Amino acid sequence: MTSGGRRNRNNRPIEGSGRSDRRAFSLVALPAEGYAGPLPDFPLPGPNERELELWMWLWRTPQACAWSLPSESWRLLTIALYVRTFFKCEGTGSAAMVAQLHRFADQIGMTTAGLAEMGWKVAGDQLNTTDDVTPPTASRGRRVTSRDRIRLVEPLKPTAGRGGPDTDVRKVADSEDRYADT
C-alpha cells in the first residue's frame, strides 16, 4: 500500500548545494523593493474596496515582478482568487477557506515554500551584507563549490596543554574519536 500522494515539495533542488552547483541551478532573485510598474485590472467581477486594496498591495510585492512578465500572465486569475479568498477569510473564514488560501498563497509564491517551488527568491537587503567577508575562490581554475565556501572559517590553532604547543588539534581530536568506543 502506498503512503499517500507525492508532494510537490519533495526532492527540490537546493541553491548552493554541490549537486545544484554541478547542475548550474540557481533561484531567480526578485528585487526586495518590490514591483513599481503598472497594476493590471482586477480580473474578477464586482470587486469591493478591500479586494482592490489587497490587489494593489500584492502588486507592490517582490513576487509581482515575476507576475508582470508576459510568460506569467496566466497567473492573474489565481492571484485574484487569492485576493477574494483572503478577503473572505478576514471575516469569518472556515478552516477549509483558510486551507484554500494557503494553497493559493503557495501557487502564487507568497509563502517560502511557494517561492522555492517556483524557483524564486527575494534578493537580500544591503543591510545584511558585510564588507569584510571575501567570497571564496577556487584553486587551479576550478569552479567554486560548496566545499570551497565552507572554508571561510579559519582552522583551529594548536593550543598549549593538550599535547603541547606544536600538536595539531585535529590529529588529537581524530585519535580521541578513534578510541571513544573502547
PyMOL commands that set and color helices and strands:
alter all, ss='L'
color gray80, all
select helices_A, chain A and resi 18-22+49-58+63-67+70-92+95-108+112-118+126-128+146-152+169-178
alter helices_A, ss='H'
color red, helices_A
select strands_A, chain A and resi 28-30+120-122
alter strands_A, ss='S'
color yellow, strands_A
deselect
rebuild
show_as cartoon
